[in-house]
């Protein structure tokens, strides 16, 4: 599903891999959704990222929470997600070779909270989300990298950190005003 057709995005994170498969099955049977990511993640957890119409996504998430039988760690549903989430999630963002923007970083204790942070950050200011990394090779954490002007990155990081802090899942937040180009080497 392309980003411009997505009406909502949802994420559910489970402490049980077995229940992850059960939840995914229940969600797919309950509504017409597209599974964007469904996999085991670090620390023996299971993560499902999905999209669809708002009503279908709400139905699927509700079914997933019921099927999760206490194994649900965290979940989110954004009815109107910031479109920059999708390229950042697929790691398909390429920055211009002459890019000189500030670097913003949000580190979370869960993949779900990283998606929540990305949605809020993108809506808060004119930033480019260029990496949304969910749990793999991070010990179950989430990582969001963004760039833009210092003021936009500062605004976006503050908004994203506040969202994750409400969930009690913020590891760290930072803004580097004039980062070395080497920090962006993989994205230029």
N, C-alpha and C positions, 0 to 999 in steps of 0.2 A: 504494500500500500504506500503510495507516495505521500509525502508530508502535507501537500496542499489538499488532499482528500481526507485527512485524518480529522475527526471531530473530537476525539478524546484519546488520552493515553492513560494507561493504568499500570501499576506495578504492585506485585505482591511478593513478599519474601518470607520463606518458611524455614523453620529450624530442622525439618525432616525432609530428606530427599524422597522417601517413599510417599509421604503426604504431598510432596510437590507434584508427583505424577498424578495422584488422585485429584488434586486441585485443578491442574491443567485440564484433565479430562472433564471434570464437572463444569468448568468454565466454558469449554468448547461446546458441550452439550446444552448449555443453558441459553446461549446467545450467539449471534453472528459477530465474531470478533476475529481479528488477525493476531496471531502470536508473532511478535517481533523477536523476542528472545525467550528461551525456556531452557535452563541448564542448571547443572549443579554448580555451586560456587564455593569459594574457600570457606573453611570452617565447617564443612559438611552441611551446607544449606542449599536451598533451591530457590531460584529467582525466575519470575515470569513477568515479562513486559509485553503488553498487548495494546491494541487499538481497535477502534470501532466507533459507531455512533454513540452518543452520550447514553441513551437508554440501554443499548446493548452492553456497553462497558459497565454501566452501573449494575445491570443484572448479572453479568459475568463475575464482577468483583464480589458481589453479595454471595453468589453461589460458591466462589472460591473460599471465602472466609468461613462459610458453613462447613465445606468439605475439609478445610484445614484443621478442624477439631482441636483447637488450642495450639497448633504449631505455627500460626501466623505471627511473625515477628513484627512486621510493619506492612502497611499498604498505602497507596495513594491513587487518586483518580483526578486527573485534570481534564475538565470538560472543554477547555479551550487552550491546549498547550502551546507554549512558545515554539514556533516552527524550527528554531535553531537546535532544538533538542535532538532531532532525528539525524542530521548530519554529524553532530558531535558524538552521538551514541554509536554510529556506524564508523566513526573515525575516518570520515571522508572529507574533512575540512582541510583545505589548502589555503594558507595565507599568502598574500602577495610577497614577492621576493624582497621588496623594500619595506616590509612591515616594521614599524617602530612603536607599536602600542605598549601600554602597561600590561603586566601579567597579574591576573587574579587567580587565587587558588582557594578552593573549599575542599576540605577533607572531612568525611563523615564516617560514622560507624556502620552504615548500612547502604546498600545500593538504592533502596527506596528513597532514603533521605537525600541522596545525591541527585536523583531525578527531581525531587521537590525543589532542591536548591537551584537546579538548572532552569526550571520553569519560572521561578520567582526572579532569578538574576536576569534572565532574558527579557522579562516584562518590565523590570525596574529601570533599565538604562540601555543605551545603545552599545551593547557589547557583542562580540563574536564569541560564541561558545565553540571551542575547537577541540575539546576532549571531554567526554563523559564516560568515565571508566567505572564499571560496576563489578566490584568484588573479586574478580579473577586476578590472582597473583597479588592481591592486596590484603590478604587475611580477612576477607569479607567486607572490607571498607569500600567507600565510594570516593571518587575523585573527580572534581570539576575544574577545568582550566578554561579561562576566558581572557580576552584581550580587548582593548579599546583605549580611549583616552583615559588619563589618570582619574579624572572626575567620574566618568561613566563606570570604570572598573571599581572604583571605591564605593560608589552607590550600589552597584550590582552585588558586590561582595558583602556589603553590610546587610542588604535585604536578604540575600541567600543565607547568610550566617544566622540572621534572626529567625528565619523559617526553620532551619535545622536545630537551632538552640531550643525552640519551642518543643521539639520532639525529644530533646535530651540526647541528641546524637552527633553533636559537633565535636570533631577532633581538633581542627584548626582552620584558621582563615588568614589570608595574607594578600597584600597588594605590593608588587614591586614596580615602582614608577618607571624606571629606566633599565629594564632587564637586558642582560647581554644577549646578543642575537643567538648564541648557542642554545639558549633555553627554548627557542622556537625552531631549531634546526630540523626536526622531524616534520614540521608543518609548513615549511617554506618551499 
